[in-house]
Amino acid sequence: MRNSNEISFEIIKRIGIIERHPSGWSKEVNLVSWNGGPAKYDIRDWSDNHEHMSRGVTLTEQELARVMNHVLEKTPEMRRIMENEKYKMQKDIER
């Protein structure tokens, strides 16, 4: 029987690094299954070896879509910011 305080997780898919911290940790968005449940989008800080994590937020596909729609509807300049970040990411890949 599993201790009720134990948390198990499996990173199903690494989607992207949002920010790298000088400590070696990074804020990431991943698809994660927690305690054997269905995989959800997950945003949190992870240690470099992914053995330790901070508190974060998990979202279903529908919840993530709603968040993205709210941000894009209420913040028109976000599309420009997103395009700029996409351009920066492509340049980093080319290096």
N, CA, C and O atoms as CSV, one atom per row, in Angstrom:
chain,resi,resn,atom,element,x,y,z
A,1,MET,N,N,0.845,-1.177,0.000
A,1,MET,CA,C,0.000,0.000,0.000
A,1,MET,C,C,0.896,1.247,0.000
A,1,MET,O,O,1.877,1.308,0.740
A,2,ARG,N,N,0.568,2.201,-0.800
A,2,ARG,CA,C,1.349,3.419,-0.925
A,2,ARG,C,C,1.022,4.382,0.198
A,2,ARG,O,O,-0.140,4.548,0.567
A,3,ASN,N,N,2.047,5.011,0.738
A,3,ASN,CA,C,1.867,6.047,1.752
A,3,ASN,C,C,1.087,7.190,1.111
A,3,ASN,O,O,1.391,7.596,-0.011
A,4,SER,N,N,0.083,7.713,1.818
A,4,SER,CA,C,-0.764,8.766,1.232
A,4,SER,C,C,0.008,10.049,0.971
A,4,SER,O,O,-0.467,10.905,0.224
A,5,ASN,N,N,1.199,10.208,1.570
A,5,ASN,CA,C,2.026,11.395,1.336
A,5,ASN,C,C,2.935,11.252,0.122
A,5,ASN,O,O,3.502,12.239,-0.346
A,6,GLU,N,N,3.078,10.031,-0.394
A,6,GLU,CA,C,3.954,9.804,-1.544
A,6,GLU,C,C,3.268,10.272,-2.821
A,6,GLU,O,O,2.075,10.052,-3.028
A,7,ILE,N,N,4.043,10.913,-3.656
A,7,ILE,CA,C,3.547,11.378,-4.950
A,7,ILE,C,C,4.373,10.703,-6.024
A,7,ILE,O,O,5.603,10.746,-5.993
A,8,SER,N,N,3.696,10.081,-6.975
A,8,SER,CA,C,4.412,9.495,-8.105
A,8,SER,C,C,4.085,10.319,-9.345
A,8,SER,O,O,2.996,10.879,-9.472
A,9,PHE,N,N,5.044,10.378,-10.246
A,9,PHE,CA,C,4.812,11.126,-11.475
A,9,PHE,C,C,5.608,10.499,-12.607
A,9,PHE,O,O,6.619,9.831,-12.392
A,10,GLU,N,N,5.125,10.729,-13.809
A,10,GLU,CA,C,5.841,10.333,-15.012
A,10,GLU,C,C,5.710,11.470,-16.010
A,10,GLU,O,O,4.603,11.863,-16.377
A,11,ILE,N,N,6.844,11.993,-16.445
A,11,ILE,CA,C,6.815,13.020,-17.486
A,11,ILE,C,C,6.604,12.287,-18.806
A,11,ILE,O,O,7.496,11.599,-19.300
A,12,ILE,N,N,5.421,12.446,-19.361
A,12,ILE,CA,C,5.051,11.761,-20.601
A,12,ILE,C,C,5.715,12.434,-21.791
A,12,ILE,O,O,6.219,11.769,-22.697
A,13,LYS,N,N,5.708,13.768,-21.776
A,13,LYS,CA,C,6.298,14.526,-22.893
A,13,LYS,C,C,6.847,15.841,-22.362
A,13,LYS,O,O,6.142,16.580,-21.674
A,14,ARG,N,N,8.090,16.131,-22.676
A,14,ARG,CA,C,8.680,17.422,-22.341
A,14,ARG,C,C,8.335,18.387,-23.473
A,14,ARG,O,O,8.734,18.186,-24.620
A,15,ILE,N,N,7.595,19.424,-23.135
A,15,ILE,CA,C,7.119,20.349,-24.158
A,15,ILE,C,C,8.077,21.517,-24.339
A,15,ILE,O,O,8.410,21.868,-25.471
A,16,GLY,N,N,8.525,22.125,-23.248
A,16,GLY,CA,C,9.450,23.226,-23.410
A,16,GLY,C,C,9.904,23.835,-22.105
A,16,GLY,O,O,9.246,23.716,-21.071
A,17,ILE,N,N,11.058,24.496,-22.182
A,17,ILE,CA,C,11.602,25.222,-21.037
A,17,ILE,C,C,11.188,26.678,-21.172
A,17,ILE,O,O,11.439,27.312,-22.197
A,18,ILE,N,N,10.559,27.199,-20.140
A,18,ILE,CA,C,10.104,28.582,-20.128
A,18,ILE,C,C,11.247,29.491,-19.691
A,18,ILE,O,O,11.456,30.564,-20.257
A,19,GLU,N,N,11.990,29.041,-18.666
A,19,GLU,CA,C,13.094,29.847,-18.152
A,19,GLU,C,C,14.087,28.942,-17.435
A,19,GLU,O,O,13.704,28.003,-16.738
A,20,ARG,N,N,15.373,29.243,-17.620
A,20,ARG,CA,C,16.428,28.533,-16.883
A,20,ARG,C,C,16.912,29.445,-15.764
A,20,ARG,O,O,17.179,30.626,-15.985
A,21,HIS,N,N,17.025,28.889,-14.563
A,21,HIS,CA,C,17.466,29.654,-13.406
A,21,HIS,C,C,18.956,29.394,-13.159
A,21,HIS,O,O,19.448,28.311,-13.473
A,22,PRO,N,N,19.674,30.364,-12.605
A,22,PRO,CA,C,21.102,30.169,-12.303
A,22,PRO,C,C,21.351,28.974,-11.376
A,22,PRO,O,O,22.443,28.405,-11.377
A,23,SER,N,N,20.360,28.601,-10.600
A,23,SER,CA,C,20.499,27.484,-9.657
A,23,SER,C,C,20.569,26.134,-10.355
A,23,SER,O,O,20.881,25.122,-9.727
A,24,GLY,N,N,20.278,26.115,-11.659
A,24,GLY,CA,C,20.228,24.844,-12.390
A,24,GLY,C,C,18.809,24.338,-12.576
A,24,GLY,O,O,18.569,23.440,-13.382
A,25,TRP,N,N,17.873,24.906,-11.839
A,25,TRP,CA,C,16.474,24.543,-11.999
A,25,TRP,C,C,15.923,25.256,-13.228
A,25,TRP,O,O,16.497,26.241,-13.692
A,26,SER,N,N,14.810,24.756,-13.750
A,26,SER,CA,C,14.172,25.409,-14.885
A,26,SER,C,C,12.649,25.330,-14.761
A,26,SER,O,O,12.090,24.337,-14.295
A,27,LYS,N,N,12.006,26.409,-15.193
A,27,LYS,CA,C,10.542,26.443,-15.255
A,27,LYS,C,C,10.167,25.806,-16.594
A,27,LYS,O,O,10.615,26.245,-17.653
A,28,GLU,N,N,9.336,24.760,-16.525
A,28,GLU,CA,C,9.016,23.983,-17.722
A,28,GLU,C,C,7.524,23.779,-17.880
A,28,GLU,O,O,6.755,23.852,-16.921
A,29,VAL,N,N,7.144,23.525,-19.102
A,29,VAL,CA,C,5.793,23.046,-19.382
A,29,VAL,C,C,5.957,21.636,-19.954
A,29,VAL,O,O,6.672,21.420,-20.932
A,30,ASN,N,N,5.280,20.695,-19.320
A,30,ASN,CA,C,5.372,19.284,-19.696
A,30,ASN,C,C,3.992,18.643,-19.635
A,30,ASN,O,O,3.049,19.206,-19.079
A,31,LEU,N,N,3.898,17.474,-20.211
A,31,LEU,CA,C,2.710,16.642,-20.067
A,31,LEU,C,C,3.075,15.592,-19.024
A,31,LEU,O,O,3.964,14.771,-19.249
A,32,VAL,N,N,2.378,15.621,-17.866
A,32,VAL,CA,C,2.774,14.785,-16.727
A,32,VAL,C,C,1.579,13.980,-16.211
A,32,VAL,O,O,0.462,14.488,-16.108
A,33,SER,N,N,1.842,12.729,-15.896
A,33,SER,CA,C,0.856,11.876,-15.227
A,33,SER,C,C,1.218,11.857,-13.749
A,33,SER,O,O,2.326,11.467,-13.380
A,34,TRP,N,N,0.291,12.273,-12.913
A,34,TRP,CA,C,0.505,12.291,-11.458
A,34,TRP,C,C,-0.249,11.134,-10.827
A,34,TRP,O,O,-1.440,10.951,-11.082
A,35,ASN,N,N,0.441,10.351,-10.000
A,35,ASN,CA,C,-0.164,9.230,-9.268
A,35,ASN,C,C,-0.930,8.282,-10.186
A,35,ASN,O,O,-1.981,7.759,-9.816
A,36,GLY,N,N,-0.394,8.068,-11.382
A,36,GLY,CA,C,-0.993,7.124,-12.319
A,36,GLY,C,C,-2.225,7.640,-13.036
A,36,GLY,O,O,-2.866,6.890,-13.772
A,37,GLY,N,N,-2.570,8.903,-12.837
A,37,GLY,CA,C,-3.749,9.479,-13.475
A,37,GLY,C,C,-3.488,9.886,-14.912
A,37,GLY,O,O,-2.376,9.728,-15.417
A,38,PRO,N,N,-4.519,10.412,-15.574
A,38,PRO,CA,C,-4.342,10.869,-16.950
A,38,PRO,C,C,-3.339,12.023,-17.014
A,38,PRO,O,O,-3.280,12.853,-16.107
A,39,ALA,N,N,-2.565,12.068,-18.076
A,39,ALA,CA,C,-1.563,13.126,-18.248
A,39,ALA,C,C,-2.246,14.479,-18.397
A,39,ALA,O,O,-3.276,14.607,-19.058
A,40,LYS,N,N,-1.642,15.492,-17.761
A,40,LYS,CA,C,-2.142,16.861,-17.837
A,40,LYS,C,C,-0.983,17.787,-18.142
A,40,LYS,O,O,0.175,17.454,-17.894
A,41,TYR,N,N,-1.302,18.952,-18.681
A,41,TYR,CA,C,-0.280,19.976,-18.891
A,41,TYR,C,C,0.146,20.482,-17.524
A,41,TYR,O,O,-0.685,20.714,-16.646
A,42,ASP,N,N,1.436,20.647,-17.358
A,42,ASP,CA,C,1.991,20.935,-16.044
A,42,ASP,C,C,3.042,22.032,-16.183
A,42,ASP,O,O,3.943,21.934,-17.015
A,43,ILE,N,N,2.922,23.080,-15.364
A,43,ILE,CA,C,3.890,24.176,-15.359
A,43,ILE,C,C,4.453,24.283,-13.951
A,43,ILE,O,O,3.715,24.516,-12.994
A,44,ARG,N,N,5.787,24.110,-13.827
A,44,ARG,CA,C,6.450,24.205,-12.532
A,44,ARG,C,C,7.950,24.227,-12.745
A,44,ARG,O,O,8.436,23.979,-13.849
A,45,ASP,N,N,8.688,24.528,-11.668
A,45,ASP,CA,C,10.149,24.478,-11.683
A,45,ASP,C,C,10.593,23.051,-11.372
A,45,ASP,O,O,10.020,22.375,-10.518
A,46,TRP,N,N,11.633,22.610,-12.091
A,46,TRP,CA,C,12.203,21.282,-11.904
A,46,TRP,C,C,13.703,21.393,-11.682
A,46,TRP,O,O,14.358,22.275,-12.238
A,47,SER,N,N,14.242,20.494,-10.865
A,47,SER,CA,C,15.695,20.402,-10.725
A,47,SER,C,C,16.247,19.866,-12.044
A,47,SER,O,O,15.505,19.334,-12.869
A,48,ASP,N,N,17.559,20.014,-12.230
A,48,ASP,CA,C,18.144,19.612,-13.506
A,48,ASP,C,C,17.975,18.126,-13.802
A,48,ASP,O,O,17.919,17.741,-14.970
A,49,ASN,N,N,17.895,17.288,-12.782
A,49,ASN,CA,C,17.725,15.846,-13.003
A,49,ASN,C,C,16.257,15.398,-12.912
A,49,ASN,O,O,15.967,14.207,-13.023
A,50,HIS,N,N,15.355,16.327,-12.714
A,50,HIS,CA,C,13.909,16.066,-12.614
A,50,HIS,C,C,13.532,15.152,-11.451
A,50,HIS,O,O,12.503,14.477,-11.494
A,51,GLU,N,N,14.370,15.132,-10.412
A,51,GLU,CA,C,14.028,14.363,-9.209
A,51,GLU,C,C,13.271,15.215,-8.198
A,51,GLU,O,O,12.567,14.683,-7.340
A,52,HIS,N,N,13.411,16.532,-8.293
A,52,HIS,CA,C,12.748,17.446,-7.365
A,52,HIS,C,C,11.984,18.500,-8.164
A,52,HIS,O,O,12.382,18.893,-9.260
A,53,MET,N,N,10.874,18.941,-7.575
A,53,MET,CA,C,10.058,19.948,-8.253
A,53,MET,C,C,9.459,20.903,-7.242
A,53,MET,O,O,9.358,20.600,-6.053
A,54,SER,N,N,9.057,22.083,-7.749
A,54,SER,CA,C,8.367,23.057,-6.906
A,54,SER,C,C,6.862,22.811,-7.030
A,54,SER,O,O,6.419,21.925,-7.762
A,55,ARG,N,N,6.102,23.601,-6.311
A,55,ARG,CA,C,4.663,23.578,-6.523
A,55,ARG,C,C,4.401,24.152,-7.903
A,55,ARG,O,O,5.164,24.985,-8.393
A,56,GLY,N,N,3.339,23.713,-8.517
A,56,GLY,CA,C,3.038,24.185,-9.858
A,56,GLY,C,C,1.550,24.141,-10.125
A,56,GLY,O,O,0.736,24.078,-9.204
A,57,VAL,N,N,1.217,24.175,-11.377
A,57,VAL,CA,C,-0.184,24.117,-11.786
A,57,VAL,C,C,-0.332,23.050,-12.864
A,57,VAL,O,O,0.508,22.929,-13.756
A,58,THR,N,N,-1.415,22.276,-12.769
A,58,THR,CA,C,-1.723,21.280,-13.788
A,58,THR,C,C,-3.044,21.653,-14.437
A,58,THR,O,O,-3.974,22.108,-13.771
A,59,LEU,N,N,-3.110,21.455,-15.738
A,59,LEU,CA,C,-4.299,21.836,-16.503
A,59,LEU,C,C,-4.643,20.747,-17.513
A,59,LEU,O,O,-3.754,20.165,-18.133
A,60,THR,N,N,-5.924,20.476,-17.675
A,60,THR,CA,C,-6.362,19.587,-18.749
A,60,THR,C,C,-6.221,20.346,-20.074
A,60,THR,O,O,-5.971,21.551,-20.072
A,61,GLU,N,N,-6.377,19.657,-21.188
A,61,GLU,CA,C,-6.321,20.327,-22.494
A,61,GLU,C,C,-7.347,21.457,-22.567
A,61,GLU,O,O,-7.042,22.550,-23.047
A,62,GLN,N,N,-8.561,21.190,-22.090
A,62,GLN,CA,C,-9.626,22.188,-22.142
A,62,GLN,C,C,-9.286,23.399,-21.269
A,62,GLN,O,O,-9.508,24.541,-21.673
A,63,GLU,N,N,-8.752,23.151,-20.083
A,63,GLU,CA,C,-8.385,24.259,-19.191
A,63,GLU,C,C,-7.271,25.107,-19.795
A,63,GLU,O,O,-7.318,26.336,-19.736
A,64,LEU,N,N,-6.267,24.448,-20.376
A,64,LEU,CA,C,-5.177,25.186,-21.014
A,64,LEU,C,C,-5.704,26.026,-22.175
A,64,LEU,O,O,-5.301,27.177,-22.340
A,65,ALA,N,N,-6.592,25.465,-22.970
A,65,ALA,CA,C,-7.175,26.210,-24.091
A,65,ALA,C,C,-7.945,27.429,-23.585
A,65,ALA,O,O,-7.867,28.501,-24.186
A,66,ARG,N,N,-8.684,27.276,-22.488
A,66,ARG,CA,C,-9.430,28.410,-21.924
A,66,ARG,C,C,-8.482,29.504,-21.438
A,66,ARG,O,O,-8.722,30.687,-21.680
A,67,VAL,N,N,-7.401,29.110,-20.750
A,67,VAL,CA,C,-6.418,30.091,-20.278
A,67,VAL,C,C,-5.845,30.852,-21.472
A,67,VAL,O,O,-5.774,32.081,-21.457
A,68,MET,N,N,-5.439,30.120,-22.497
A,68,MET,CA,C,-4.847,30.762,-23.675
A,68,MET,C,C,-5.845,31.707,-24.340
A,68,MET,O,O,-5.474,32.806,-24.753
A,69,ASN,N,N,-7.095,31.295,-24.446
A,69,ASN,CA,C,-8.116,32.158,-25.046
A,69,ASN,C,C,-8.337,33.419,-24.225
A,69,ASN,O,O,-8.452,34.510,-24.782
A,70,HIS,N,N,-8.398,33.280,-22.913
A,70,HIS,CA,C,-8.584,34.457,-22.052
A,70,HIS,C,C,-7.432,35.441,-22.229
A,70,HIS,O,O,-7.649,36.644,-22.373
A,71,VAL,N,N,-6.214,34.924,-22.216
A,71,VAL,CA,C,-5.043,35.795,-22.343
A,71,VAL,C,C,-5.049,36.491,-23.700
A,71,VAL,O,O,-4.811,37.696,-23.778
A,72,LEU,N,N,-5.316,35.748,-24.762
A,72,LEU,CA,C,-5.296,36.343,-26.102
A,72,LEU,C,C,-6.426,37.343,-26.302
A,72,LEU,O,O,-6.244,38.351,-26.985
A,73,GLU,N,N,-7.592,37.078,-25.715
A,73,GLU,CA,C,-8.726,38.005,-25.842
A,73,GLU,C,C,-8.493,39.296,-25.065
A,73,GLU,O,O,-8.806,40.382,-25.553
A,74,LYS,N,N,-7.956,39.180,-23.880
A,74,LYS,CA,C,-7.851,40.334,-22.985
A,74,LYS,C,C,-6.529,41.086,-23.103
A,74,LYS,O,O,-6.378,42.180,-22.558
A,75,THR,N,N,-5.580,40.497,-23.811
A,75,THR,CA,C,-4.266,41.110,-23.935
A,75,THR,C,C,-3.845,41.074,-25.404
A,75,THR,O,O,-3.088,40.192,-25.808
A,76,PRO,N,N,-4.326,42.016,-26.197
A,76,PRO,CA,C,-4.049,41.989,-27.644
A,76,PRO,C,C,-2.554,41.968,-27.987
A,76,PRO,O,O,-2.166,41.350,-28.979
A,77,GLU,N,N,-1.717,42.624,-27.194
A,77,GLU,CA,C,-0.284,42.650,-27.511
A,77,GLU,C,C,0.389,41.295,-27.291
A,77,GLU,O,O,1.546,41.116,-27.670
A,78,MET,N,N,-0.315,40.347,-26.690
A,78,MET,CA,C,0.265,39.036,-26.425
A,78,MET,C,C,0.619,38.303,-27.724
A,78,MET,O,O,1.615,37.581,-27.760
A,79,ARG,N,N,-0.156,38.467,-28.766
A,79,ARG,CA,C,0.161,37.806,-30.048
A,79,ARG,C,C,1.525,38.270,-30.561
A,79,ARG,O,O,2.309,37.457,-31.052
A,80,ARG,N,N,1.813,39.566,-30.452
A,80,ARG,CA,C,3.094,40.114,-30.890
A,80,ARG,C,C,4.221,39.534,-30.026
A,80,ARG,O,O,5.270,39.142,-30.539
A,81,ILE,N,N,3.993,39.486,-28.731
A,81,ILE,CA,C,4.999,38.944,-27.811
A,81,ILE,C,C,5.262,37.467,-28.138
A,81,ILE,O,O,6.410,37.024,-28.141
A,82,MET,N,N,4.204,36.720,-28.408
A,82,MET,CA,C,4.344,35.303,-28.734
A,82,MET,C,C,5.139,35.112,-30.025
A,82,MET,O,O,5.999,34.234,-30.096
A,83,GLU,N,N,4.867,35.907,-31.022
A,83,GLU,CA,C,5.599,35.812,-32.288
A,83,GLU,C,C,7.071,36.141,-32.078
A,83,GLU,O,O,7.941,35.482,-32.647
A,84,ASN,N,N,7.355,37.158,-31.265
A,84,ASN,CA,C,8.735,37.537,-30.973
A,84,ASN,C,C,9.474,36.396,-30.261
A,84,ASN,O,O,10.623,36.101,-30.591
A,85,GLU,N,N,8.818,35.756,-29.288
A,85,GLU,CA,C,9.436,34.642,-28.569
A,85,GLU,C,C,9.657,33.443,-29.490
A,85,GLU,O,O,10.668,32.748,-29.385
A,86,LYS,N,N,8.711,33.209,-30.387
A,86,LYS,CA,C,8.848,32.109,-31.347
A,86,LYS,C,C,10.061,32.349,-32.243
A,86,LYS,O,O,10.823,31.425,-32.528
A,87,TYR,N,N,10.235,33.593,-32.683
A,87,TYR,CA,C,11.388,33.959,-33.513
A,87,TYR,C,C,12.694,33.727,-32.748
A,87,TYR,O,O,13.650,33.184,-33.302
A,88,LYS,N,N,12.733,34.140,-31.471
A,88,LYS,CA,C,13.932,33.950,-30.646
A,88,LYS,C,C,14.258,32.461,-30.490
A,88,LYS,O,O,15.422,32.065,-30.553
A,89,MET,N,N,13.226,31.644,-30.285
A,89,MET,CA,C,13.439,30.208,-30.109
A,89,MET,C,C,14.015,29.595,-31.382
A,89,MET,O,O,14.917,28.759,-31.317
A,90,GLN,N,N,13.499,30.006,-32.536
A,90,GLN,CA,C,14.006,29.482,-33.812
A,90,GLN,C,C,15.462,29.867,-34.011
A,90,GLN,O,O,16.253,29.062,-34.501
A,91,LYS,N,N,15.824,31.089,-33.637
A,91,LYS,CA,C,17.220,31.541,-33.754
A,91,LYS,C,C,18.126,30.724,-32.835
A,91,LYS,O,O,19.239,30.364,-33.217
A,92,ASP,N,N,17.643,30.430,-31.611
A,92,ASP,CA,C,18.427,29.618,-30.674
A,92,ASP,C,C,18.665,28.210,-31.219
A,92,ASP,O,O,19.744,27.648,-31.037
A,93,ILE,N,N,17.670,27.648,-31.878
A,93,ILE,CA,C,17.784,26.303,-32.450
A,93,ILE,C,C,18.812,26.297,-33.573
A,93,ILE,O,O,19.570,25.339,-33.723
A,94,GLU,N,N,18.837,27.374,-34.364
A,94,GLU,CA,C,19.771,27.461,-35.490
A,94,GLU,C,C,21.218,27.581,-35.041
A,94,GLU,O,O,22.123,27.275,-35.816
A,95,ARG,N,N,21.461,28.016,-33.820
A,95,ARG,CA,C,22.841,28.183,-33.321
A,95,ARG,C,C,23.486,26.896,-32.954
A,95,ARG,O,O,24.639,26.884,-32.522
